[in-house]
Amino acid sequence: MRIGLIISQPFRESIGTDVRIRGLSEGMAKLGVEVVILSPFDRKEEKLCDNIILKPLKEKSNNLVSLKAIYGIGKKIINSKRLKELPIPQIYYMERIAKSLAKDIEKKVEALNLDAVQAEQEIAALSCVYTPNKLSVPILFDIHGIWPEELVASGLLKPDSSRYKKILKIEKRIVNNVDAVLVVSEEMKKYVVDKYKASSDFVHVIPNAAFPRRNERPYNPEAFKVVYAGTLTFRENMPLLLDSFQFVAKKCSKAHFYLSSKGEALDFVKSYARKIEATLTFTWLDDFYHFYNFLMTCHVGTIPALKHTWRQMATPAKLYDYLSAGVPVVSVDIGSSWNEIISKNKVGILTENNPEAFASAILTFLKNPELVYEYGNRAIQLVKNELNYEKSAEQLKKLYEKLA
C-alpha cells in the first residue's frame, strides 16, 4: 500500500505538526505501508527513513519567489493583529495558495500511483478539493486543530463574526468533499460532527502519540532544568509561564528555564522575560535527534494552557514529547481529555490558572528528584504500552484498507 501525505506548511516549521506527521508516517512504515510526503515547499527529494520519502510537489519551478517565502509572508498576515480588521485576509491567502497547488497535486497523485491521500490541515485539504478532476483515490482530511477556533484563541478573530462564519463554511466544504475526517480527540470529533453536520461514523479519532525515546529515566539528585518545548504563540498562556518562572527562581536559585526561540510571540516573551529575575535560555533544535536528546536532560515539562475551545480539542504534541523522554509534566487544568491522561496516569501535576500554583507544582519536582524519577519512568511506560504511534498507525491503516 502506498499513501501520500500532503503537508500544508514547511517541514521543521512547527514542532507539533512535524511530530504528528512523522509519528504517523513512522508507525505506518513499520506496518509495511509506503509513505510519500508531498511538500509544496521543498525542491529536493529526501529519504527520511525506510518506507518514508519526502518528495517535492513540483520537481522544478520557474517562480522567482519560492512558495516557502510566500508561506512566510502569508503567516505574518494571518497572525497580524494590525491586519485582522482587513477584509478576510486569512481566507484570501488560504484559497489563493490552495488553488495554486491543486493541479500539481492531481498530477502527482496519478504519477505516483497512490492508494490514498491524507491532507494535513486546511490548505492541503482545500487543494485536494480544488483539483480540476476529482481525485481517483480516497481523500482523508487530517485536522490537527480547528483553524477558526485557533484564530479566536489567538485574538485574531471574533467568535460568530462574519469572517468566523466564512471560515467555518470553507471547513464544512472540505469535510463534505473528502472520504474521511481524522481528528486528534473526542472533543474535536464532537465539534466536527456538530458544527459541520458530519456523520459520527465519518469522523475518526486518530490520537496524537509518541515513540519512547529512552527505556528508563535514571535517578539524578540534581533536578533543575525546566522546559517549555512549544512554539511561542499568543494563544498560549505565556504571562502565566514567565510569572511562574519568577516565583520558582526565588525559591530555587539553581533552576534554569528553557524556551523555544520560534513563534510570533517571541519578541513579546523576550520583552516580558527581561522584567523577571530568572535564567532563561531561548533555543531551537531543527534536528529531532538533538531535540529529544535535549529533552532527556530536562526535569520538568510545562504546558501553560488557557481554557478555550481550541486548546481543549487540540492535544498538545509537547505533552507526548515530554512523556516520551520521561519528563514529568506541569499543566494548567482546563478540563480536557488530555488533562485526564496526566492526572489518571500520575505522570504530572495539574494546577489552577495562576502563577503561584503553577510554580508550586514545578518546585514539587525540583525539590524532590525522586518524584522526577518516579513520574518520568511512569511516563515512559505509558508511551510504550498505550500512547504509542504504532497503535495510532494501526487504526489508520485499517481505515485506509476499508476506504481503498
Buried (B, 14 or more C-beta within 10 A) or exposed (E): BBBBBBBBBBBBBBBBBBBBBBBBBBBBBBEEBBBBBBBBBBBEEEEBEEBBBBBBBBEEEEEEEBBBEBBBEBBEBBBEEEEBEEEEBBBEBBBEBBEBBBBBBBEBBEEBEBBBBBBBBBBBBBBBBBBEEEBEBBBBBBBBBBBBBBBBBBEBBEEEEEBBEBBBEBBBBBBEBBBBBBBBBEBBBBBBBEBBEBEEEBBBBBBBBBBBBBEEBEEBEEBBBBBBBBBBBBBBBBEBBBBBBBBBBEEBEEBBBBBBBBBBBBEBBBEBBEEBEBEBEBEEBEEBEEBBBBBBEBBBBBBBBBEBBBBBBBBBBBBBBBBBBBBBBBBBBBEBBBBEBBEEBEBBBBBEBEBEBBBBBBBBBBEEBEBBBBBBBBBBBBBBEEBBBBBBBBBBBEBBEEBE
